């Protein structure tokens, strides 16, 4: 029974994959013909089938860019970068799309010790820091056993020093893993989809206006209250924006 179920699941998954490949090829063909709106529909069909890839997001962003759809193009370039963060083509095209935005906020740069710490934390993902920690612990055990059973003084000394270093690396990796997890959990980027939106001092329409943002601007969501989101703009300004005016990037 389980074997039959596995075969059925595999067959369904393969069929869905083949269907998505067909949609992708048709979408690309439409894009190459300059039928960008039709191509967008095909790409979105793939996403509706819960198939997420950097290639689909990238091509979808390109189609929106051709139609001068500022917010969607930047949104999907950002989605593509989440899956391929170091892809030069995605970064380059995103930069072109960002030039269409009205807002030209300059991001407040990190300086000093905090910059060094954050750069170190971001060297590896949470999973990779965790793997490094486990590998260091295993190495410590091997080195400690080598130290314990060795009768050669020089070998014992070397094994002892290396085991201590492996413990230190393990502790640092564990610390970095927790820090990276915390940063990832706090990281809630979003793109403004409203043509113009007023960021308020409090989560209500009658409160004072702090700043105005326009479509395509990237913000960081800090917290939520009813139909409002507290956001931070790259220039450091913070305030409340209607939830309907932005679209979260971390939702798939």
Wavefront OBJ file of the C-alpha trace (Angstrom):
o trace
v 0.000 0.000 0.000
v 2.792 2.408 0.948
v 4.679 1.528 -2.245
v 1.590 2.276 -4.324
v 1.079 5.577 -2.510
v 4.724 6.513 -3.112
v 4.367 5.724 -6.808
v 1.214 7.853 -7.033
v 2.898 10.776 -5.254
v 5.959 10.484 -7.501
v 3.779 10.340 -10.599
v 1.790 13.394 -9.510
v 4.967 15.350 -8.686
v 6.581 14.420 -11.994
v 3.433 15.388 -13.884
v 3.278 18.748 -12.116
v 6.969 19.359 -12.807
v 6.477 18.567 -16.509
v 3.439 20.857 -16.615
v 5.415 23.695 -15.030
v 8.243 23.174 -17.513
v 5.718 23.514 -20.339
v 4.320 26.721 -18.805
v 7.863 28.066 -18.395
v 8.764 27.394 -22.036
v 5.498 28.964 -23.255
v 6.045 31.987 -21.020
v 9.570 32.441 -22.358
v 8.280 32.201 -25.930
v 5.649 34.868 -25.214
v 8.278 37.072 -23.605
v 10.564 36.778 -26.638
v 7.635 37.823 -28.872
v 7.129 40.930 -26.726
v 3.827 39.646 -25.293
v 4.810 40.529 -21.741
v 1.353 40.566 -20.141
v 0.622 37.071 -21.471
v 4.043 35.882 -20.329
v 3.330 37.196 -16.833
v 0.162 35.107 -16.669
v 2.102 31.963 -17.574
v 4.842 32.645 -15.021
v 2.229 33.286 -12.340
v 0.595 29.940 -13.175
v 3.880 28.269 -12.222
v 3.896 30.120 -8.895
v 0.261 29.118 -8.330
v 1.450 25.513 -8.661
v 3.786 26.202 -5.733
v 6.892 26.005 -7.918
v 9.345 28.678 -6.761
v 12.656 29.238 -8.502
v 15.010 32.146 -9.085
v 14.565 31.708 -12.851
v 10.786 32.085 -12.705
v 10.986 35.139 -10.428
v 13.741 36.686 -12.557
v 11.836 36.277 -15.824
v 8.628 37.478 -14.189
v 10.462 40.576 -12.941
v 11.865 41.211 -16.433
v 8.383 41.027 -17.948
v 7.033 43.535 -15.410
v 10.045 45.782 -16.040
v 9.264 45.819 -19.764
v 5.746 47.013 -18.907
v 7.126 49.683 -16.514
v 5.447 48.003 -13.551
v 7.842 49.392 -10.952
v 6.747 47.680 -7.736
v 6.178 44.171 -9.182
v 9.486 44.205 -11.069
v 11.491 45.151 -7.965
v 9.457 42.749 -5.840
v 10.228 39.766 -8.071
v 13.895 40.709 -8.507
v 14.128 40.694 -4.712
v 12.394 37.304 -4.598
v 14.876 35.952 -7.132
v 17.763 37.266 -5.029
v 16.417 35.457 -1.977
v 16.998 32.201 -3.852
v 20.204 33.294 -5.647
v 21.674 36.093 -3.511
v 24.921 36.440 -5.479
v 23.570 36.337 -9.018
v 25.073 39.322 -10.916
v 22.349 39.455 -13.597
v 19.566 39.696 -11.021
v 21.435 42.406 -9.103
v 22.125 44.360 -12.277
v 18.519 44.274 -13.488
v 17.227 45.163 -10.035
v 19.470 48.233 -10.085
v 17.888 49.335 -13.390
v 14.395 48.823 -11.948
v 15.251 50.806 -8.830
v 16.159 53.786 -11.007
v 12.471 54.050 -11.921
v 11.443 54.681 -8.308
v 10.586 58.162 -7.058
v 12.191 57.771 -3.648
v 15.951 58.046 -3.509
v 16.540 57.181 0.123
v 20.164 56.655 1.062
v 20.670 53.712 3.384
v 22.345 54.525 6.686
v 25.629 52.596 6.577
v 26.849 50.476 9.463
v 30.160 51.506 10.929
v 32.717 50.291 13.440
v 32.447 47.146 15.511
v 28.764 46.481 14.700
v 29.613 46.351 10.994
v 32.385 43.807 11.622
v 30.089 41.622 13.760
v 27.219 41.699 11.249
v 29.540 40.934 8.344
v 30.921 37.963 10.298
v 27.440 36.656 11.136
v 26.370 36.944 7.506
v 29.362 34.998 6.225
v 27.340 31.788 6.618
v 23.679 30.872 6.803
v 22.128 29.541 10.016
v 22.336 25.978 8.699
v 25.993 26.336 7.724
v 26.950 27.803 11.116
v 25.163 24.860 12.761
v 27.016 22.386 10.523
v 30.314 24.030 11.399
v 29.483 23.753 15.107
v 28.654 20.039 14.847
v 31.764 19.348 12.751
v 33.929 21.168 15.318
v 32.479 19.095 18.162
v 33.148 15.865 16.252
v 36.693 17.040 15.551
v 37.139 17.827 19.248
v 36.110 14.286 20.208
v 38.537 12.768 17.710
v 41.379 15.011 18.832
v 40.662 14.420 22.506
v 40.714 10.650 21.991
v 43.977 11.042 20.110
v 45.366 13.066 23.011
v 44.129 10.566 25.602
v 45.495 7.435 23.928
v 48.708 8.854 22.498
v 52.012 8.091 24.244
v 54.083 10.522 22.221
v 54.574 13.825 24.068
v 54.646 15.994 20.938
v 51.545 14.330 19.515
v 49.720 14.721 22.830
v 50.607 18.421 22.954
v 49.493 19.006 19.358
v 46.237 17.084 19.863
v 45.528 19.036 23.060
v 46.069 22.425 21.384
v 43.987 21.495 18.347
v 41.188 20.109 20.523
v 41.045 23.404 22.418
v 40.893 25.308 19.137
v 38.079 23.076 17.906
v 36.106 23.783 21.097
v 36.590 27.516 20.600
v 35.461 27.256 16.965
v 32.414 25.222 18.053
v 31.419 27.823 20.654
v 31.847 30.669 18.173
v 29.850 28.778 15.536
v 27.004 28.114 17.987
v 26.953 31.780 18.956
v 26.969 32.877 15.296
v 24.191 30.400 14.479
v 21.938 31.851 17.177
v 22.786 35.404 16.100
v 22.051 34.568 12.453
v 18.750 32.935 13.417
v 17.800 36.044 15.365
v 18.683 38.324 12.450
v 16.776 36.155 9.972
v 13.722 36.146 12.234
v 13.779 39.935 12.527
v 14.364 40.410 8.795
v 10.911 41.171 7.344
v 11.473 43.159 4.128
v 8.581 44.416 2.036
v 8.026 46.425 -1.132
v 5.619 49.372 -1.329
v 2.960 48.653 -3.972
v 0.824 51.772 -3.470
v 1.628 54.575 -5.899
v 2.075 56.829 -2.875
v 1.681 55.994 0.799
v 1.866 58.150 3.915
v 3.832 56.753 6.818
v 2.147 57.869 10.039
v 3.427 58.403 13.574
v 0.697 56.104 14.955
v -1.429 53.314 13.444
v -4.412 55.511 12.525
v -5.271 57.844 9.655
v -5.535 60.952 11.856
v -1.987 60.800 13.246
v 0.861 62.979 12.011
v 2.569 62.160 8.747
v 6.261 61.320 9.083
v 7.232 60.711 5.478
v 5.789 59.664 2.130
v 6.983 56.653 0.192
v 6.213 55.554 -3.339
v 5.885 52.311 -5.263
v 8.979 50.176 -5.436
v 10.507 51.440 -2.194
v 11.851 48.713 0.058
v 10.995 48.896 3.758
v 11.637 46.725 6.786
v 8.567 45.607 8.761
v 9.100 45.911 12.514
v 5.697 44.988 13.929
v 2.004 44.765 13.086
v -1.172 46.186 14.626
v -4.602 45.505 13.127
v -4.441 46.691 9.500
v -1.186 48.579 9.977
v 2.494 47.690 9.791
v 5.267 49.569 11.542
v 8.082 49.948 9.026
v 11.577 51.343 8.819
v 12.787 53.080 5.678
v 16.419 52.746 4.587
v 17.140 56.344 5.663
v 16.204 55.444 9.268
v 12.656 56.880 9.345
v 10.106 54.732 11.200
v 6.328 54.850 11.240
v 3.074 53.078 10.462
v 1.812 52.231 6.990
v -1.464 50.534 5.912
v -0.860 46.808 5.452
v -2.540 46.878 2.032
v 0.100 49.313 0.722
v 2.996 46.862 1.016
v 3.780 43.284 0.059
v 6.011 41.082 2.219
v 8.982 39.463 0.504
v 9.349 36.507 2.873
v 5.980 35.011 1.997
v 6.076 32.244 -0.611
l 1 2 3 4 5 6 7 8 9 10 11 12 13 14 15 16 17 18 19 20 21 22 23 24 25 26 27 28 29 30 31 32 33 34 35 36 37 38 39 40 41 42 43 44 45 46 47 48 49 50 51 52 53 54 55 56 57 58 59 60 61 62 63 64 65 66 67 68 69 70 71 72 73 74 75 76 77 78 79 80 81 82 83 84 85 86 87 88 89 90 91 92 93 94 95 96 97 98 99 100 101 102 103 104 105 106 107 108 109 110 111 112 113 114 115 116 117 118 119 120 121 122 123 124 125 126 127 128 129 130 131 132 133 134 135 136 137 138 139 140 141 142 143 144 145 146 147 148 149 150 151 152 153 154 155 156 157 158 159 160 161 162 163 164 165 166 167 168 169 170 171 172 173 174 175 176 177 178 179 180 181 182 183 184 185 186 187 188 189 190 191 192 193 194 195 196 197 198 199 200 201 202 203 204 205 206 207 208 209 210 211 212 213 214 215 216 217 218 219 220 221 222 223 224 225 226 227 228 229 230 231 232 233 234 235 236 237 238 239 240 241 242 243 244 245 246 247 248 249 250 251 252
